[in-house]
Structures are given as structure tokens and as C-alpha cells.
């Protein structure tokens, strides 16, 4: 996304607010996965991501996220 310099601060705040609303488990897992994948080739990175995402499905917050989506309500993260 490209924004003018006048709108940059507002856009950064909007992005930060969106990240803050996410499950801390998902954000932490995603960041760790990203930094590990940087050192991998494409095929290994995809395999690693698939494994991490499958394991992440066992986290309590995943069920809450799915329930919230299905019920069209904001999630109530347990691991905030």
C-alpha cells in the first residue's frame, strides 16, 4: 500500500491497531515463523509453514477466532 506523507501516521496507526486486535499467540507464532523462513529455500519454507500452521490449530485462541467469525462477533482472546 502506498499513502501520501500526510496520511502516513494515520495509516501506520491503523495497521498497528489491526495487529493489536489479533491473538497474541497468532502474532507471536507468525513472527517466529517468518524469521525462520527467511533462511530457508522456498520448498522448505512452505513445508515449515504448513507444519507450524497445523500445530497452531491446537491453540485455544484458534477455536475462539473461528467461533467469533461464525457468530459474527469480535473475538475474546484468552491469551492476550
Phi, psi and omega in degrees: 000140178241131177228159178290160181298331179292332183259000186299311181300317180295321180290321177297317178298319179298317179294316178298318178298322179295320179293319181299328181286347181280164175296133179296330177297315181294317180295313180297314179298316180297318179294315179299317180297314181302310184292329176287324182292334182305325184273001185255159169285170185301311183296315179296322180296318178295318179297316179297315180299318179298317179296314181297316181294322178296316178294323181295335180297345180275350182292143181302322182294335179297313178300320178295319178298317179294315178300315181297318179298313182295326181269002179053052179222163177292145178285153175243089186295136179276327185254049181283000000 
